[in-house]
Amino acid sequence: MILVGLLSCWYLLGTPSALASFDDDSFDGNIFALYAGNGSIVPPRITLEDSLRRKKPALLVFYVDDSRDCKLYSVTISK
């Protein structure tokens, strides 16, 4: 019983927290919507399908890695 308690405490206290940051090139997962939207996910005004049907320009941005430059650019492009 004591062993189970110790293992539970070790597991809970030993788990690192998420450390997402703009200032590094570490992998943060697929959370560019959170970087770009400052924590909010806002859908586009019109869909890509509507844009193509109306022959209006559409801007698609693909982030290929979690580099510092991509993280900072995601905020710039969303403004």
Distance bins in CASP14 RR format, pairs under 12 A and 6 or more apart:
PFRMAT RR
TARGET T0000
AUTHOR 0000-0000-0000
RMODE 2
METHOD distances of the structure
MODEL  1
1 7 0 0 0 0 0 1 0 0 0 0 0
1 8 0 0 0 0 0 1 0 0 0 0 0
2 8 0 0 0 0 0 1 0 0 0 0 0
2 9 0 0 0 0 0 1 0 0 0 0 0
3 9 0 0 0 0 0 1 0 0 0 0 0
3 10 0 0 0 0 0 1 0 0 0 0 0
4 10 0 0 0 0 0 1 0 0 0 0 0
4 11 0 0 0 0 0 1 0 0 0 0 0
5 11 0 0 0 0 1 0 0 0 0 0 0
5 12 0 0 0 0 1 0 0 0 0 0 0
5 13 0 0 0 0 0 1 0 0 0 0 0
6 12 0 0 0 0 0 1 0 0 0 0 0
6 13 0 0 0 0 0 1 0 0 0 0 0
7 13 0 0 0 0 0 1 0 0 0 0 0
7 14 0 0 0 0 0 1 0 0 0 0 0
8 14 0 0 0 0 0 1 0 0 0 0 0
8 15 0 0 0 0 0 1 0 0 0 0 0
9 15 0 0 0 0 0 1 0 0 0 0 0
18 26 0 0 0 0 0 1 0 0 0 0 0
18 27 0 0 0 0 0 1 0 0 0 0 0
18 28 1 0 0 1 0 0 0 0 0 0 0
18 29 0 0 0 0 1 0 0 0 0 0 0
18 31 0 0 0 0 1 0 0 0 0 0 0
18 34 0 0 0 0 0 1 0 0 0 0 0
19 26 1 0 0 1 0 0 0 0 0 0 0
19 27 0 0 0 0 0 1 0 0 0 0 0
19 28 0 0 0 0 1 0 0 0 0 0 0
19 29 0 0 0 0 0 1 0 0 0 0 0
20 26 0 0 0 0 1 0 0 0 0 0 0
20 27 0 0 0 0 1 0 0 0 0 0 0
20 28 1 0 1 0 0 0 0 0 0 0 0
20 29 0 0 0 0 1 0 0 0 0 0 0
20 30 0 0 0 0 0 1 0 0 0 0 0
20 31 1 0 0 1 0 0 0 0 0 0 0
20 32 0 0 0 0 0 1 0 0 0 0 0
20 34 0 0 0 0 1 0 0 0 0 0 0
20 35 0 0 0 0 1 0 0 0 0 0 0
20 39 0 0 0 0 0 1 0 0 0 0 0
20 66 0 0 0 0 1 0 0 0 0 0 0
20 71 0 0 0 0 1 0 0 0 0 0 0
21 27 0 0 0 0 0 1 0 0 0 0 0
21 28 1 0 0 1 0 0 0 0 0 0 0
21 31 0 0 0 0 0 1 0 0 0 0 0
21 35 0 0 0 0 0 1 0 0 0 0 0
21 66 0 0 0 0 0 1 0 0 0 0 0
21 68 0 0 0 0 1 0 0 0 0 0 0
21 71 0 0 0 0 1 0 0 0 0 0 0
21 72 0 0 0 0 0 1 0 0 0 0 0
22 28 0 0 0 0 1 0 0 0 0 0 0
22 31 0 0 0 0 0 1 0 0 0 0 0
22 32 0 0 0 0 0 1 0 0 0 0 0
22 34 0 0 0 0 0 1 0 0 0 0 0
22 35 1 0 0 1 0 0 0 0 0 0 0
22 36 0 0 0 0 0 1 0 0 0 0 0
22 38 0 0 0 0 0 1 0 0 0 0 0
22 66 0 0 0 0 0 1 0 0 0 0 0
22 67 0 0 0 0 0 1 0 0 0 0 0
22 68 1 0 0 1 0 0 0 0 0 0 0
22 69 0 0 0 0 0 1 0 0 0 0 0
22 70 0 0 0 0 0 1 0 0 0 0 0
22 71 1 0 1 0 0 0 0 0 0 0 0
22 72 1 0 1 0 0 0 0 0 0 0 0
22 73 0 0 0 0 0 1 0 0 0 0 0
22 74 0 0 0 0 1 0 0 0 0 0 0
22 75 0 0 0 0 1 0 0 0 0 0 0
22 76 0 0 0 0 0 1 0 0 0 0 0
23 67 0 0 0 0 0 1 0 0 0 0 0
23 68 1 0 0 1 0 0 0 0 0 0 0
23 69 0 0 0 0 0 1 0 0 0 0 0
23 71 0 0 0 0 1 0 0 0 0 0 0
23 72 0 0 0 0 1 0 0 0 0 0 0
24 66 0 0 0 0 1 0 0 0 0 0 0
24 67 0 0 0 0 1 0 0 0 0 0 0
24 68 1 0 0 1 0 0 0 0 0 0 0
24 69 0 0 0 0 0 1 0 0 0 0 0
24 70 0 0 0 0 0 1 0 0 0 0 0
24 71 0 0 0 0 1 0 0 0 0 0 0
24 72 0 0 0 0 0 1 0 0 0 0 0
25 65 1 0 0 1 0 0 0 0 0 0 0
25 66 1 0 0 1 0 0 0 0 0 0 0
25 67 1 0 1 0 0 0 0 0 0 0 0
25 68 1 0 1 0 0 0 0 0 0 0 0
25 69 0 0 0 0 1 0 0 0 0 0 0
25 70 0 0 0 0 1 0 0 0 0 0 0
25 71 0 0 0 0 1 0 0 0 0 0 0
25 72 0 0 0 0 0 1 0 0 0 0 0
26 65 0 0 0 0 0 1 0 0 0 0 0
26 66 1 0 0 1 0 0 0 0 0 0 0
26 67 0 0 0 0 1 0 0 0 0 0 0
26 68 0 0 0 0 1 0 0 0 0 0 0
26 71 0 0 0 0 0 1 0 0 0 0 0
27 65 0 0 0 0 1 0 0 0 0 0 0
27 66 1 0 1 0 0 0 0 0 0 0 0
27 67 0 0 0 0 0 1 0 0 0 0 0
27 70 0 0 0 0 0 1 0 0 0 0 0
27 71 0 0 0 0 0 1 0 0 0 0 0
28 34 0 0 0 0 1 0 0 0 0 0 0
28 35 0 0 0 0 1 0 0 0 0 0 0
28 63 0 0 0 0 0 1 0 0 0 0 0
28 65 0 0 0 0 0 1 0 0 0 0 0
28 66 1 0 1 0 0 0 0 0 0 0 0
28 67 0 0 0 0 0 1 0 0 0 0 0
28 68 0 0 0 0 0 1 0 0 0 0 0
28 70 0 0 0 0 0 1 0 0 0 0 0
28 71 1 0 0 1 0 0 0 0 0 0 0
28 74 0 0 0 0 0 1 0 0 0 0 0
29 35 0 0 0 0 0 1 0 0 0 0 0
29 63 0 0 0 0 0 1 0 0 0 0 0
29 65 0 0 0 0 0 1 0 0 0 0 0
29 66 1 0 0 1 0 0 0 0 0 0 0
29 70 0 0 0 0 0 1 0 0 0 0 0
29 71 0 0 0 0 0 1 0 0 0 0 0
30 62 0 0 0 0 0 1 0 0 0 0 0
30 63 0 0 0 0 1 0 0 0 0 0 0
30 64 0 0 0 0 0 1 0 0 0 0 0
30 65 0 0 0 0 0 1 0 0 0 0 0
30 66 0 0 0 0 1 0 0 0 0 0 0
30 70 0 0 0 0 0 1 0 0 0 0 0
30 74 0 0 0 0 0 1 0 0 0 0 0
31 37 0 0 0 0 0 1 0 0 0 0 0
31 38 0 0 0 0 0 1 0 0 0 0 0
31 39 0 0 0 0 1 0 0 0 0 0 0
31 41 0 0 0 0 0 1 0 0 0 0 0
31 63 0 0 0 0 0 1 0 0 0 0 0
31 66 0 0 0 0 1 0 0 0 0 0 0
31 70 0 0 0 0 0 1 0 0 0 0 0
31 71 0 0 0 0 1 0 0 0 0 0 0
31 74 0 0 0 0 1 0 0 0 0 0 0
32 38 0 0 0 0 0 1 0 0 0 0 0
32 39 0 0 0 0 0 1 0 0 0 0 0
32 41 0 0 0 0 0 1 0 0 0 0 0
32 61 0 0 0 0 1 0 0 0 0 0 0
32 62 0 0 0 0 1 0 0 0 0 0 0
32 63 1 0 1 0 0 0 0 0 0 0 0
32 64 0 0 0 0 0 1 0 0 0 0 0
32 65 0 0 0 0 0 1 0 0 0 0 0
32 66 0 0 0 0 1 0 0 0 0 0 0
32 67 0 0 0 0 0 1 0 0 0 0 0
32 70 1 0 0 1 0 0 0 0 0 0 0
32 71 1 0 0 1 0 0 0 0 0 0 0
32 72 0 0 0 0 0 1 0 0 0 0 0
32 73 0 0 0 0 1 0 0 0 0 0 0
32 74 1 0 1 0 0 0 0 0 0 0 0
32 75 0 0 0 0 1 0 0 0 0 0 0
32 77 0 0 0 0 1 0 0 0 0 0 0
32 78 0 0 0 0 1 0 0 0 0 0 0
33 39 1 0 0 1 0 0 0 0 0 0 0
33 40 0 0 0 0 1 0 0 0 0 0 0
33 41 1 0 1 0 0 0 0 0 0 0 0
33 42 0 0 0 0 1 0 0 0 0 0 0
33 43 0 0 0 0 0 1 0 0 0 0 0
33 44 0 0 0 0 0 1 0 0 0 0 0
33 61 0 0 0 0 0 1 0 0 0 0 0
33 63 0 0 0 0 0 1 0 0 0 0 0
33 74 0 0 0 0 1 0 0 0 0 0 0
33 75 0 0 0 0 0 1 0 0 0 0 0
33 77 0 0 0 0 0 1 0 0 0 0 0
33 78 0 0 0 0 1 0 0 0 0 0 0
34 40 0 0 0 0 1 0 0 0 0 0 0
34 41 1 0 0 1 0 0 0 0 0 0 0
34 42 0 0 0 0 0 1 0 0 0 0 0
34 71 0 0 0 0 0 1 0 0 0 0 0
34 74 0 0 0 0 1 0 0 0 0 0 0
34 75 0 0 0 0 0 1 0 0 0 0 0
34 78 0 0 0 0 0 1 0 0 0 0 0
35 41 0 0 0 0 0 1 0 0 0 0 0
35 61 0 0 0 0 0 1 0 0 0 0 0
35 63 0 0 0 0 1 0 0 0 0 0 0
35 66 0 0 0 0 1 0 0 0 0 0 0
35 68 0 0 0 0 0 1 0 0 0 0 0
35 70 0 0 0 0 1 0 0 0 0 0 0
35 71 1 0 1 0 0 0 0 0 0 0 0
35 72 0 0 0 0 1 0 0 0 0 0 0
35 73 0 0 0 0 1 0 0 0 0 0 0
35 74 1 0 1 0 0 0 0 0 0 0 0
35 75 1 0 0 1 0 0 0 0 0 0 0
35 76 0 0 0 0 0 1 0 0 0 0 0
35 77 0 0 0 0 0 1 0 0 0 0 0
35 78 0 0 0 0 1 0 0 0 0 0 0
36 42 0 0 0 0 1 0 0 0 0 0 0
36 44 0 0 0 0 0 1 0 0 0 0 0
36 61 0 0 0 0 1 0 0 0 0 0 0
36 63 0 0 0 0 1 0 0 0 0 0 0
36 70 0 0 0 0 0 1 0 0 0 0 0
36 71 0 0 0 0 1 0 0 0 0 0 0
36 72 0 0 0 0 0 1 0 0 0 0 0
36 73 0 0 0 0 1 0 0 0 0 0 0
36 74 1 0 1 0 0 0 0 0 0 0 0
36 75 1 0 1 0 0 0 0 0 0 0 0
36 76 0 0 0 0 1 0 0 0 0 0 0
36 77 1 0 0 1 0 0 0 0 0 0 0
36 78 1 1 0 0 0 0 0 0 0 0 0
36 79 0 0 0 0 1 0 0 0 0 0 0
37 43 0 0 0 0 0 1 0 0 0 0 0
37 74 0 0 0 0 1 0 0 0 0 0 0
37 75 1 0 0 1 0 0 0 0 0 0 0
37 76 0 0 0 0 0 1 0 0 0 0 0
37 77 0 0 0 0 0 1 0 0 0 0 0
37 78 1 0 1 0 0 0 0 0 0 0 0
37 79 0 0 0 0 1 0 0 0 0 0 0
38 74 0 0 0 0 0 1 0 0 0 0 0
38 75 1 0 0 1 0 0 0 0 0 0 0
38 78 0 0 0 0 1 0 0 0 0 0 0
38 79 0 0 0 0 0 1 0 0 0 0 0
39 74 0 0 0 0 0 1 0 0 0 0 0
39 75 0 0 0 0 0 1 0 0 0 0 0
39 78 0 0 0 0 0 1 0 0 0 0 0
40 78 0 0 0 0 0 1 0 0 0 0 0
41 78 0 0 0 0 0 1 0 0 0 0 0
42 78 0 0 0 0 1 0 0 0 0 0 0
44 50 0 0 0 0 1 0 0 0 0 0 0
44 51 0 0 0 0 1 0 0 0 0 0 0
44 56 0 0 0 0 0 1 0 0 0 0 0
44 58 0 0 0 0 1 0 0 0 0 0 0
44 59 0 0 0 0 1 0 0 0 0 0 0
44 60 0 0 0 0 0 1 0 0 0 0 0
44 61 0 0 0 0 0 1 0 0 0 0 0
44 78 0 0 0 0 0 1 0 0 0 0 0
45 51 0 0 0 0 1 0 0 0 0 0 0
45 54 0 0 0 0 0 1 0 0 0 0 0
45 56 0 0 0 0 0 1 0 0 0 0 0
45 58 0 0 0 0 0 1 0 0 0 0 0
46 52 0 0 0 0 0 1 0 0 0 0 0
46 53 0 0 0 0 1 0 0 0 0 0 0
46 54 1 0 0 1 0 0 0 0 0 0 0
46 56 1 0 0 1 0 0 0 0 0 0 0
46 57 0 0 0 0 0 1 0 0 0 0 0
46 58 0 0 0 0 1 0 0 0 0 0 0
47 53 0 0 0 0 1 0 0 0 0 0 0
47 54 0 0 0 0 0 1 0 0 0 0 0
47 56 0 0 0 0 0 1 0 0 0 0 0
47 58 0 0 0 0 1 0 0 0 0 0 0
48 54 0 0 0 0 0 1 0 0 0 0 0
48 56 0 0 0 0 0 1 0 0 0 0 0
48 57 0 0 0 0 0 1 0 0 0 0 0
48 58 1 0 1 0 0 0 0 0 0 0 0
48 59 0 0 0 0 0 1 0 0 0 0 0
48 60 1 0 0 1 0 0 0 0 0 0 0
49 56 0 0 0 0 0 1 0 0 0 0 0
49 58 0 0 0 0 1 0 0 0 0 0 0
50 56 0 0 0 0 1 0 0 0 0 0 0
50 58 0 0 0 0 1 0 0 0 0 0 0
51 57 1 0 0 1 0 0 0 0 0 0 0
51 58 1 0 1 0 0 0 0 0 0 0 0
51 59 0 0 0 0 1 0 0 0 0 0 0
51 60 0 0 0 0 0 1 0 0 0 0 0
52 58 1 0 0 1 0 0 0 0 0 0 0
52 60 0 0 0 0 0 1 0 0 0 0 0
59 77 1 0 0 1 0 0 0 0 0 0 0
59 78 0 0 0 0 0 1 0 0 0 0 0
60 77 0 0 0 0 0 1 0 0 0 0 0
61 70 0 0 0 0 1 0 0 0 0 0 0
61 73 0 0 0 0 1 0 0 0 0 0 0
61 74 1 0 0 1 0 0 0 0 0 0 0
61 75 0 0 0 0 0 1 0 0 0 0 0
61 76 0 0 0 0 0 1 0 0 0 0 0
61 77 1 0 1 0 0 0 0 0 0 0 0
61 78 0 0 0 0 1 0 0 0 0 0 0
62 70 0 0 0 0 1 0 0 0 0 0 0
62 73 0 0 0 0 0 1 0 0 0 0 0
62 74 0 0 0 0 0 1 0 0 0 0 0
62 77 0 0 0 0 0 1 0 0 0 0 0
63 69 0 0 0 0 1 0 0 0 0 0 0
63 70 1 0 1 0 0 0 0 0 0 0 0
63 71 0 0 0 0 1 0 0 0 0 0 0
63 72 0 0 0 0 0 1 0 0 0 0 0
63 73 0 0 0 0 1 0 0 0 0 0 0
63 74 1 0 0 1 0 0 0 0 0 0 0
63 75 0 0 0 0 0 1 0 0 0 0 0
63 77 0 0 0 0 1 0 0 0 0 0 0
63 78 0 0 0 0 0 1 0 0 0 0 0
64 70 1 0 0 1 0 0 0 0 0 0 0
64 73 0 0 0 0 0 1 0 0 0 0 0
65 71 0 0 0 0 1 0 0 0 0 0 0
65 73 0 0 0 0 0 1 0 0 0 0 0
65 74 0 0 0 0 0 1 0 0 0 0 0
66 72 0 0 0 0 0 1 0 0 0 0 0
66 73 0 0 0 0 0 1 0 0 0 0 0
66 74 0 0 0 0 0 1 0 0 0 0 0
67 73 0 0 0 0 1 0 0 0 0 0 0
67 74 0 0 0 0 0 1 0 0 0 0 0
68 74 0 0 0 0 0 1 0 0 0 0 0
68 75 0 0 0 0 0 1 0 0 0 0 0
69 75 0 0 0 0 0 1 0 0 0 0 0
69 76 0 0 0 0 0 1 0 0 0 0 0
69 77 0 0 0 0 0 1 0 0 0 0 0
70 76 0 0 0 0 0 1 0 0 0 0 0
70 77 0 0 0 0 0 1 0 0 0 0 0
71 77 0 0 0 0 0 1 0 0 0 0 0
71 78 0 0 0 0 0 1 0 0 0 0 0
72 78 0 0 0 0 0 1 0 0 0 0 0
73 79 0 0 0 0 0 1 0 0 0 0 0
END
